[in-house]
Structures are given as C-alpha cells and as structure tokens.
C-alpha cells in the first residue's frame, strides 16, 4: 500500500471528492525539488475511467458523481498503508485521478501497486437508485527525473491516448514498456515457488474488538510477500501471481499453517480468522486437509473462523456448502466476508452454514451522516438478527462510527480506529497489555 502525504492546508481541494485539485497537485509536485534545486525523481500513476461519459448517460449525472466519490474514496483508502509513501492523491478532472510519489520505489513495485489499485476500483459500485455501476479503469505509469510536473503529465496524457486505442489493455508505462523492468512476470512466478522456503511470506494480524466494550476478541490473518528486490507485495497481487503460477493451493496451505502456528500461544479467549480462496473450496478434499492442518498445529478448531467471499462461491455452491458444513460440524465458525461490496446473493444466506456477516467498509462509511446509509445498515443488522447471525464491521476509522455500530447491535469490528494490521510479535504485545 501507499502512505497518504501530509497535505498543506493551502492546497486547493476538488469540491466533489475532497481530493487535492489537479492544479494544486501540479504545484505540489513542482515543489519537490531538493534544497539546491535538484530535479526530483517521481513515480506517478494516471488513472482514467474508460468511457465514463456512458455512466452519466446510462444512470444520470447524480449517479456518475456518486461513482466518482466512491472511486476517490477507494484510491484514498488504498493510499493508507506504509509500504511506499508518502503519496499525493489528486482528482485531475472528470474520471481522471493522479497518484504521485517522490520516495524511492522500484519500477516493478510501482506497477504492482497500480495493478492492485485497478482491481479495487473495478469492483462494482452499489447505487441505491442506479443499481450496480461497473467501471473500467485504466492506468498509465511514469517513473523518472522530471523538469516539471507539466512535462511529466504531458507524457502521461500521451501514453493514455495510446492506451485507449489498445483493445483489452489496461496498463501502460509512459515509455510504452508494459513489462516489469528487469523482472518479467515469469521470473516473479519462479520467485514465488521458492519464496515459501525462503520464508518471505509474512503473516500480519488485524485485531478484532467487541463493539460494545472494546474487548480484544482475536484477529484476522493477512498475508504479505516481502520480496527481496521489490519490497512488500500485498495479498491481491500475491495471489494473482500464485494463480498464474498454478501455485494457489500450496500458497494457501502455507499461509494457514503459518498463521495458526503464530496463534498457538494466544489466550484461549481469542479467535483466529482465516481467508479461503476459490481454489481451496474447489478442491474435493479441502475440508479433510484443513482439519488435518489444524490438528497438526494443535490449535482448537472451535477457535477458528473461516472467511469466505462471494467471489469464492461463484461456482460449485452446493459443493462449497458441503465442505463448509463439515468444518462447522466440528465447531469452526463461518463468516461471509465483504458483505455489501458485491451483489449480495441472498441464496448464500440460505445454503451456507454461516455464523457471521462481515460487512464491507462501504457499508459503514456513511452511517454517521447519511440517513440512507444508516437505514441500510439497520436493515442488515435486523436481517442478521432474524437469521441468528452476528455482524462484524470492517473499516471502522472514527469514534462516531464505532458509537453507531455499537448502538445498532453490531457485535464486533476491526479498523484503523483501534489497530492496524501488525506482526505476530506486535500482536502478542497488544495481548499482554490488554485486559481479556
């Protein structure tokens, strides 16, 4: 991820999205020269929403504006990590957004970050009036010493025009090189095959808390690849590489074993949440292998929660339900993750042995100031209670949000308000100073 830059209060803001305006972004980049006036080395990504005018034509300008606000929020959220930062995030005009950083970063890593960001922007957007709005983001990248922000932006716009006439292409460097400089995709796949042995796959834990009293309840395990040359690669890019290398199952098993091993010393009151991939559930003996892995680690299966997404369940729903039922029968809990981010197929609520609904952060962002968002949230809580399901909220970032979800009956939450993802050692320190 990227880290948000500390914006000067004098920078002008885009009235619709709240991001830095295009004009102020150019001024800020021009100010990145060294004390002696040295030209800065800048990495930049120009994101364009392909044929965005059709969104306004199909759904109306109000829905189009709402989509732009959501895209801006997704980009800003993406820029909240600490692997590259600081980064300047700006809306240039219309459906055009810019990210720029002067901090050293490899060309390969900047491309992987852009690819991961495109995946997030492309997730369909729910609109109460328009229904599902689908966007097709594309990105052009720049990396080099610049004389001026205007000159860099001219290169980006020229590359963007070239990208628009390439059918199916969605990413291009301003120098027209779409390969990872010095490390082709095939080499990354080969790197992954040995990364498990080199212990480059790291496990981070996202703490989860009780909404009612703030008590620590456990954590969700998250995977990161600490590549020796490219730096940290997030889970989305990591599994994309694994899929191309046909290595998803091996990677998933490795993550599960490592995450459980890190949780063995935890107090008995804490739970561990693990994510499952489509490749996992597609395996006919997934449940049996998973049970064997848990037993080998000596971790009580009843303290585990398995998180599944709608994407995981696109095919073979009946088989997935049978596999999950085997695990639930032994005491494991099942959570439907990212609820509200996709199409919310209510068939899943009928067929799967669920214990939790885990709300996507988009379901809680507006509950403190938008009556419609609050009404939707209340409706989900009421439905969950009727189905005897507990609700976990993701992305809680303010005390006001926490107050609302607690008052409305949400059982637990995770988010930057209380803790960011942390190493196993840091989580143990959190446990030591927390009253359980």
N, C-alpha and C positions, 0 to 999 in steps of 0.2 A: 504494500500500500504506500501511499504518499502522506506527507505531513502538511497540514494547512499552514500557509505563511501567515505571519502576524501582519495583517494589512494596516497600512497607515490610515487613520481615521479620515484623512483628507481625500482619499481615493473616492472617485465617484462610483456609485452603485447603479446597477441595472434595476429599474423600478419594478419589473415583473418578477425577476428571480432573486434579487438581492446579491447576486454575484458582482464582482468588480466589472465596470463597464469596459468596452473594448478600448476606448481612448485612454482611460486611466491605466489599463493593462500595458499598453504600448509605452506609456510614460514610465511605469514602474520597471519594465524590462530595460529600458534605456538607462535607468539609474543604477543598474547592476555593475557598472564599470568599477574597477579597482581604484584605490586611492590615488594611484598615479595615472589613472585614465586608461588602464589596460582594458582591452576588449574582453568581454565575458564569454565563456563557453556556455551555451544554452541548449538544453533539450526542450523541445516543445511538441505538443500534440494538438492538432486542429481537428475537432470532431464536427462532422456535418450530418444532419439527419436527412438522409436521402429522400428527395421528393416530399418534403414536409408540407409543401403547399397543398398536397392532396389530402392531408389530415384536416386542414381547415375547411376544404371543400366538402369532405365527406361528413365531418362531425360538427363543423361550426368553429368560429374563432375562439369561443369561450373554452371549448374542449381542447383546442390547439394550445391555447395559453396554459391551460391546466397541465397538459403533457409537458410543455417546456419547463414549468415549475418543478415537475416531478423529475425530469431529466437532470435539471440543475441540482436538485437535492441528492440524486444518486451520485453525481460526479463529486459533490462536496463530501458526501459520506465516504466515498472511495478515497478521498484525499485526507483521511483522518488517521491513517496508520503512521508508522515511523521508519519505514524501510528506506525511503529515499529522501523525502522532504528537505527543505521547505518547497512548496509548490504554489504558484499563482494560478487561481482558477477564475476564469472570466467568461462572460457571455459576450461574444463579439457582435452578433446581430442575428435576428431570426432564429433558425435552428443551428447556429454555429457557436461552438464553445472552444475555448483555448485553455490548455494546461501548459505551464512553463516552469522550469527549474534551472537554477544555476549551480546546484550542488552536483559534484561529480557522480556520474552514473554510467554504467556500461550501455552501449547501444543495444545489446541483446536484452538487457533488463528493461530498458525503456519500452522496447517493443512488446515484451511480455505484459508489462503493466497496461499498455494500450489495448492489447487483445483481451485482457481480463475485464477492463472497463467497458469495452464494446459489448461483451457478453452481458454485463449488468444492465446496460442501457437498453439492450434488445429485449429484456424481459417484458412481456405485455403489461400495459398500464390499465388498471381498472378505472373507469369513469362512470359515476352514478347515472349520468344522462346518456352518454355515448356508448356505453358498454366497454368492450375491450379495444384499446387503441394499440396498434402494433407499429413500431418504428424500426427503421433500417439504418442504424448508424454506420458511418464510415470514418476512417481516421487517416490523416497524413502526418508524418513524423519528421522532425528536424533535429539534427544534432551537430553543433559546430560553433566556432567562434563567430560572433556577429559584429558587424559595424553599427547596425541599428536594428531596432525592433521592426521598423517598417520594411527593411530589406529582408529580414527573416520571414516576415509574414507574406511578402510577395512570393518567396519561394514556396511557402506552404500553399498559398492560393493557386499557384501554377500547378503544383502536384495534385491539388484537389480537383482541378479541372481535368487532369489526365486520368485520375481515378474514376471520375464519374462516367467515363466512356468505356471503362473496362467492365464487362459483364461479369458479375459474381464476385469481383474483387472488393475487399472492404478495408484494406490497409496498404499504405504505400509510403516509403520514405521519400523525402523531397529530392533525393538524388536518384530516385527510381529503383533503388535496390530493396527488394522485399524479402531477401534472405537475411537471416541473422548473421551479422558480420562476424566472421571468424568462427562461428559455431552453427553450422546448418542444423536443421531440425533433426536429421538422422543422428547427429552426434549427441544432441540432447536426449534422445531416446536411449542411446547407448549409455550415456551418463547415468540415467535413471536405473538401468539394470544393475549398476554397481553401487549406486547411492545407498541402497539398503545395507550392504556390507560395510560401507564407509561410515555408517551412522549419521548420514546427512539429513535424514528425515526427522524433524523435530516435532515434539508434541507440546502444544500450548493448551492451557486450560482456561476457559471462560467461566468465571464464577457465577453461580446462580443463587438468588436470595429469595426469602419469603417476602411477599409484598406487604403482608400485614405488620411484621415486626423487624424486618431486615436481617433475620437469622440466615446464616450461610447454610444452604441446602446441598450443595455439590457443585459440579462443573461439567461443561461440555468440552470434549476433547477436540482440538483442531490441529490439523497437520500443516507444516510448513517445510519446504525443502531449502536447506541452507547450501546452495550450490557454491563450490569453491571459487568460481570465477564470476558468476552472475549475481551472487548475493541471494537474498531470500526470495523464493518463489511461492506464491500463495496457493491455497488448495485448488482453486479453479484451474489455474494453469498447470499445476502439478498433475491433476487427474486427466487433463486434456493430453498431456504428454504421455501419460501412462496408457491412455486409451489407444493412441496411435502406435504405441509400442506393444500393444496387447499384453499389458502388464498390470491391469487394474486389480485383478484378484489378488495377486501377490502383494501389491502395494497395500491394499485394504487390510489384508491379514496382518501385515507388518505393523500397520498403524494401530489396529485393535490390540495386538499383543503388547505393543509399547505403551499405549495409553492405559491399559489395565495394569501393567506392571507398575506404572507410576502412581496408580491409585490404591494399590495394596496397603500401603501404610496409613491411609486415611482413617479417621474415626469412623466407627460403624454407622453413624448417623448420616454420613454423606453419600450422595449418589453420583454415579458417573454416567454421562450421556455420550453415546457414540452415534456417528452417522453411518448410514448404509447406502451403498451405491446400486445403480441398476444392475451392474454385473454381479454383485453379491446375490441379489434376490433371483437373478436368472439362473443361478447355479441350483441344480436339483437337490444338492445335499448341503445347502447353506446352513440350515438350522443345526444339523448334526455337527458340522465343522465348527460352527460358532460356539456351541455348547462345549465341545472338546477343548477349544482355546481357552474359554473361561475357566473350566475345571483345571486345566494345566497351570493356570496362573494363580489358582487358589483364591479367586475373588467370588464372593457370593453373587449369584446371578440375579437374585432378587433386589440387588442394589444397582442394577444396570437399567438404563433407559435407552432404547434404540430409536433414533430419529430418522424418519423416512419423509421424503418429499413427493409431491405429485409427479414430478419428473421420474422418480424412481419407479412409479407404479403405472407408467404409461401402457405397458404391455403385461400380459400374464397376471392380471389382478387376482384371479382365483388361486393360482399357484402361490403368489406372494402372501395372500391371506392365510393359506395353509402353513407356510413356513413360519410366519409371524405367530400363528396360533400355537405352534409347538413351543416357541420361546415364552409366550405369555403364560402357557400352562405351567411352566417351571418358576414363574414369579417375576420374569422380566416385564418391564413396562414399555409400552409402545407410544410414541408421540408422532403426530402428523405435523411435520415441520413446515415453516414458511406459509402457514395458512393465511390466505388472503392475497398472496403475491401472484398466484396463478389463476386457474379457472374454478377453483373451489368445487370440485366434483363431489357432490354430496353422497354419491354412491360409495365413496371410500368410508364415510362415516357409518354406513350400514354394514359393510362387509368386513372391515378390518377390526381386529381386537385392540381397539385404542384405549388409552388411559389419559392422554393429554392432547390438547390442541396447542400448538406453539405458534403464536401469532407473528407474522412478518412485521417488521418495524413500520411499514407503511400503514398498518392498522392502528398504530398508536401515536403517530407523529402529530396529528391534528386534534387529538381528543381534548386538549386544554382550551382550544379557541374556536373550534368548528363544530357547530351543533350537529351537523350531518355525520361527521366522523364519530362523534360521541354516540350518536344513535346507532350507527353500525356496530360500534364496539359493544354497546349494551346488548344488541341483538345477538352477537356471537356469544357473549357470556351467558345469556339466557338459554340459547340453544345448547351450549356445552353443559350447563347445569341439568337441562332436561335429559341429556344423554349420559349423565353421570360422568362427565369428563372434566378434568382440571385444566386450567388455562395458564400457559406460560407466555409472558410478553417479552419480545426481543426489542433491543434498541432503545431502552429507557435511558434518557440523557438528562432529564431535568427532574427536580423535586416535585414540580407540578404534575408531570406525567405520572410519577410514582403515586402521588396522592390520589389521583383519579382512578388508576387501576386497582388500588387497594380498596377504595370506597365502593367500586363496582363489583368486587368479588373475584378479581384475578388472583390466583394462588401464588404465583412466583414470577420472577423476572430476571433478566440479565441485561447488561448495558453499561456504557461508559460512566453513568452516574455513580456507580459503586465500584466498578473494577473493569479494567481492560483485560484482554487475554494475557496470560502470564505463563512463565515456565513452571515446571513441576516444583522446583525449589522455591520459587516465589509463592506458589500456592500453598506449600507447606508452611511457609512463614505467615501467610494470611490465616491459615487454620490455627496456628499457635497463638495468635493474638486475638482470635475471635471466640466469643463465648458461644459454645454449641449446646 
